[in-house]
């Protein structure tokens, strides 16, 4: 199986250009959605995800003067007192981590320290924070649990001892039967009665572990969970816009790297996932589909394709190899 993704890539590049307001300054939504969202103009996810998308596609700006404009645009969105970046659709820790991670692509930093996270550096601070997250809503909570790590590590605030504490908590709280977080709190969501939110939450901690080259505690169990979720769970993981597909793919591929568990089955499962997912993606309307008119959701789609291209050599063909931003730094 070989699939030429260049026509899709060209459409993505046109969508990014459509969202450009000035050099380095982007709205989040394409023209088909901008009026419906009621939030035209510069947007933190618009700026960050335009950079993420161009990096993924191998079209990242190289000219120093152009790059400086991008950096200034992102830096201008930070609150100088709290250090947070904010946007209406996500928790401020997620927005902050996402913008700081985008700045890292330019080898740049935010202008101000993230004062709102510094209390987590105190003895017991990060453990208490993780323990008190809303583990009944693990997907949304993981935006904070993973984002705080990025906000402190990528800015140089956290040292090795702090990271060891962070990862020790995750190690201790990994569920042995599912390989997911958190032990004793693995449960179906109310709607649609799915375990997928637990997997999506686990994904956010997993990319921090991968970035710091930390071991997974139960990678074999996580692979078995990925199979169960795709085949026995109501969440349509291979027919979804946004980040859900990469959550599933990344958990499968990275657990496979650390265990080799069910290797041949995993490869066949990833191939089948790719077949189904590409039908969904390539049939999408770039003028109407919400997932193709929102730069944040579109970036999530590209992350899944980048990880699949790496995991299945020779299957997804692009003129410029796709680059997963998570292989450079954590957070999406």
VOGU-3710 file (C-alpha; in Angstrom, 3 decimals, decimal comma):
1> xxxxxxxxxx> 0,000/0,000/0,000  1,334/3,420/-1,016  -0,565/6,682/-0,608  0,648/9,955/-2,146  -0,056/12,700/0,397  1,403/15,607/-1,596  -2,014/16,819/-2,871  -3,249/16,877/0,734  -0,097/18,676/1,895  -0,599/21,369/-0,745
11> xxxxxxxxxx> -4,160/21,957/0,481  -2,887/22,270/4,043  -0,331/24,874/2,986  -3,073/26,878/1,297  -5,192/26,700/4,452  -2,304/28,000/6,558  -1,818/30,869/4,096  -5,541/31,628/4,336  -5,211/32,122/8,103  -2,197/34,448/7,837
21> xxxxxxxxxx> -2,889/38,048/8,897  0,698/39,298/8,753  4,075/37,576/8,838  4,034/35,379/11,937  0,545/36,537/12,933  -2,274/34,053/12,386  -5,902/33,528/13,115  -6,930/30,039/14,123  -9,887/29,436/11,814  -10,204/29,382/8,035
31> xxxxxxxxxx> -12,680/31,635/6,292  -15,398/29,001/6,499  -15,325/29,038/10,319  -14,068/32,480/11,279  -17,512/34,105/11,302  -19,049/31,207/13,190  -16,430/31,260/15,954  -16,806/34,952/16,650  -13,064/35,171/17,325  -11,296/36,627/14,302
41> xxxxxxxxxx> -7,830/38,142/14,574  -4,620/36,924/16,162  -4,996/33,723/18,160  -2,426/31,815/20,259  -3,305/28,495/18,613  -3,345/30,123/15,197  0,222/31,406/15,633  1,538/28,297/17,394  -0,085/25,803/15,053  0,879/27,613/11,883
51> xxxxxxxxxx> 4,478/27,195/13,088  3,840/23,573/14,094  2,265/22,749/10,739  5,008/24,343/8,667  7,628/22,521/10,750  5,796/19,220/10,253  5,581/19,727/6,491  9,188/20,851/6,040  8,240/24,465/5,212  9,423/26,104/8,425
61> xxxxxxxxxx> 10,649/29,707/7,988  14,421/29,990/7,746  15,080/33,686/7,209  16,233/35,223/10,539  14,177/38,396/10,089  11,043/36,414/9,283  11,622/34,103/12,231  11,999/37,111/14,520  8,550/38,344/13,514  7,065/34,950/14,391
71> xxxxxxxxxx> 8,808/34,978/17,760  7,630/38,496/18,585  4,057/37,594/17,659  4,015/34,596/19,995  5,792/36,420/22,807  3,294/39,287/22,625  0,484/36,964/23,697  1,949/36,256/27,157  0,634/37,888/30,321  3,733/39,509/31,884
81> xxxxxxxxxx> 2,446/39,088/35,451  1,353/35,450/35,482  3,406/34,238/32,542  0,375/32,449/31,164  -0,930/32,501/27,593  -4,733/32,339/27,360  -7,403/31,372/24,827  -11,087/30,549/25,243  -11,112/26,904/24,167  -8,469/25,368/26,460
91> xxxxxxxxxx> -7,139/25,618/29,999  -4,476/28,292/30,316  -1,804/25,726/31,203  -2,446/23,971/27,886  -2,330/27,248/25,950  0,874/28,237/27,743  2,612/24,934/27,091  1,527/24,973/23,465  2,910/28,472/22,847  6,162/27,792/24,705
101> xxxxxxxxxx> 6,612/24,601/22,679  6,042/26,568/19,465  8,636/29,138/20,522  11,099/26,305/21,056  10,882/25,498/17,343  12,494/28,905/16,788  15,079/28,258/19,549  13,297/31,012/21,475  11,794/31,504/24,933  8,819/33,437/26,292
111> xxxxxxxxxx> 9,647/36,916/27,551  8,576/36,234/31,141  8,799/33,299/33,563  5,591/31,371/34,115  5,009/32,671/37,627  1,713/30,812/37,806  3,541/27,462/37,794  6,507/28,212/40,013  4,740/26,998/43,158  4,951/23,477/41,685
121> xxxxxxxxxx> 8,729/23,563/42,132  8,410/23,512/45,932  8,867/20,211/47,807  5,742/18,134/47,274  4,299/20,723/44,890  4,117/18,674/41,735  2,991/15,522/43,532  0,113/17,373/45,196  -0,848/19,027/41,923  -0,981/15,749/40,004
131> xxxxxxxxxx> -2,797/13,981/42,831  -5,526/16,645/42,975  -6,282/16,778/39,247  -9,782/15,738/38,164  -9,097/12,092/37,398  -12,774/11,574/36,585  -11,991/13,656/33,475  -8,503/12,376/32,606  -8,330/13,791/29,071  -8,973/17,413/30,055
141> xxxxxxxxxx> -6,972/17,076/33,276  -3,924/15,818/31,399  -3,708/19,169/29,601  -2,697/20,569/32,981  -0,719/17,564/34,194  1,414/17,466/31,064  1,396/21,195/30,350  2,889/22,170/33,708  5,905/19,973/32,924  6,447/21,726/29,599
151> xxxxxxxxxx> 5,959/25,185/31,072  8,686/24,557/33,638  11,089/22,314/31,729  11,280/24,131/28,393  11,857/27,431/30,199  14,702/25,961/32,276  12,904/26,389/35,597  12,815/22,695/36,511  15,972/20,719/37,285  16,679/16,996/37,037
161> xxxxxxxxxx> 15,600/16,328/40,615  12,201/17,890/39,912  11,786/15,868/36,725  12,667/12,708/38,647  9,880/13,512/41,117  7,423/14,119/38,283  8,207/10,879/36,516  8,322/8,884/39,750  4,732/9,951/40,470  3,686/8,805/36,989
171> xxxxxxxxxx> 5,541/5,503/37,441  3,871/4,842/40,782  0,427/5,741/39,436  0,501/3,670/36,238  -2,209/1,030/36,092  -0,729/-2,485/35,568  -3,752/-3,907/33,756  -4,148/-1,145/31,159  -0,802/0,659/31,121  -2,743/3,909/31,484
181> xxxxxxxxxx> -2,921/6,620/34,152  -4,139/6,690/36,860  -3,994/3,454/38,878  -7,340/2,760/40,526  -9,104/5,440/38,480  -9,426/3,781/35,075  -13,095/4,056/34,153  -15,404/4,670/31,229  -16,506/8,198/30,506  -20,214/8,929/30,862
191> xxxxxxxxxx> -20,536/9,869/27,197  -20,045/7,920/25,026  -19,227/5,264/27,631  -15,633/4,998/26,469  -12,202/4,283/27,908  -10,644/6,512/25,264  -10,415/9,607/27,543  -8,081/7,574/29,776  -5,895/6,760/26,768  -5,919/10,379/25,599
201> xxxxxxxxxx> -4,871/11,478/29,067  -2,099/8,883/29,142  -0,844/10,125/25,762  -0,117/13,564/27,218  2,092/12,086/29,934  3,644/9,656/27,473  5,063/12,361/25,223  6,775/13,911/28,245  8,273/10,512/29,099  9,402/10,011/25,517
211> xxxxxxxxxx> 10,961/13,467/25,369  13,051/12,751/28,461  13,775/9,146/27,373  11,976/7,655/30,356  10,762/4,046/30,425  7,102/3,090/30,308  6,125/0,893/33,212  3,628/-1,371/31,434  4,108/-0,979/27,657  2,689/-4,423/26,861
221> xxxxxxxxxx> -0,511/-3,642/28,731  -0,760/-0,311/26,901  -0,554/-2,074/23,533  -3,296/-4,490/24,554  -5,382/-1,484/25,601  -4,898/0,147/22,190  -6,265/-2,982/20,506  -9,266/-3,088/22,829  -10,090/0,560/22,358  -10,027/0,343/18,572
231> xxxxxxxxxx> -12,113/-2,815/18,369  -14,343/-2,858/21,459  -14,809/0,812/22,362  -17,456/3,185/20,944  -15,041/6,080/20,378  -14,319/6,334/16,601  -10,587/6,786/16,989  -9,794/6,187/13,301  -12,569/8,487/12,056  -12,015/11,619/14,124
241> xxxxxxxxxx> -10,645/15,086/13,506  -8,097/16,655/15,771  -5,745/14,848/18,124  -7,597/11,655/19,031  -6,009/9,645/16,172  -2,453/10,607/17,133  -3,237/9,842/20,784  -4,020/6,253/19,806  -1,250/5,886/17,215  1,465/7,340/19,444
251> xxxxxxxxxx> 0,527/5,151/22,410  0,690/2,107/20,153  3,956/2,960/18,377  5,893/4,166/21,397  4,814/1,251/23,594  5,847/-1,049/20,743  9,309/0,526/20,666  9,778/-0,280/24,338  8,438/-3,823/24,290  8,113/-5,396/20,829
261> xxxxxxxxxx> 4,880/-6,883/22,150  2,650/-8,355/19,406  4,932/-6,767/16,814  3,428/-8,302/13,672  -0,121/-7,728/14,916  0,720/-4,124/15,728  2,061/-3,494/12,249  -1,065/-4,956/10,660  -3,240/-2,947/13,025  -1,401/0,263/12,138
271> xxxxxxxxxx> -1,765/-0,505/8,429  -5,483/-1,095/8,838  -5,825/2,059/10,923  -4,058/4,001/8,162  -6,432/2,660/5,491  -9,515/3,684/7,443  -8,113/7,000/8,664  -6,916/8,120/5,235  -10,367/7,520/3,738  -11,743/9,800/6,447
281> xxxxxxxxxx> -9,072/12,480/6,069  -8,795/12,601/2,291  -12,559/12,800/1,826  -12,755/15,888/4,045  -13,847/19,200/2,531  -11,266/21,943/3,099  -14,016/24,551/2,822  -16,546/22,960/5,163  -15,006/20,321/7,443  -14,415/21,739/10,913
291> xxxxxxxxxx> -11,279/19,649/11,371  -9,703/21,094/8,227  -10,648/24,734/8,918  -9,249/24,927/12,445  -5,437/25,096/12,444  -5,290/23,404/15,841  -7,357/20,405/14,764  -5,588/20,294/11,402  -2,249/20,143/13,189  -3,508/17,157/15,190
301> xxxxxxxxxx> -4,314/15,342/11,950  -0,813/16,011/10,624  0,747/14,677/13,821  -1,034/11,356/13,283  0,136/11,221/9,665  3,718/12,038/10,666  3,816/9,267/13,260  2,242/6,782/10,846  4,713/7,714/8,099  7,592/7,018/10,490
311> xxxxxxxxxx> 6,107/3,775/11,832  5,184/2,394/8,382  8,082/3,188/6,022  7,103/3,446/2,375  3,354/3,660/2,958  2,685/7,405/3,193  4,591/9,282/0,486  5,462/12,996/0,651  8,050/15,010/-1,243  9,361/16,277/2,076
321> xxxxxxxxxx> 9,289/13,772/4,940  6,855/14,712/7,676  8,479/15,638/10,983  6,655/15,031/14,241  7,255/17,990/16,562  7,186/15,610/19,540  10,483/14,159/18,341  12,026/17,592/18,966  10,256/18,659/22,168  7,175/17,695/24,163
331> xx> 3,640/18,982/23,818  0,903/19,162/21,250
//
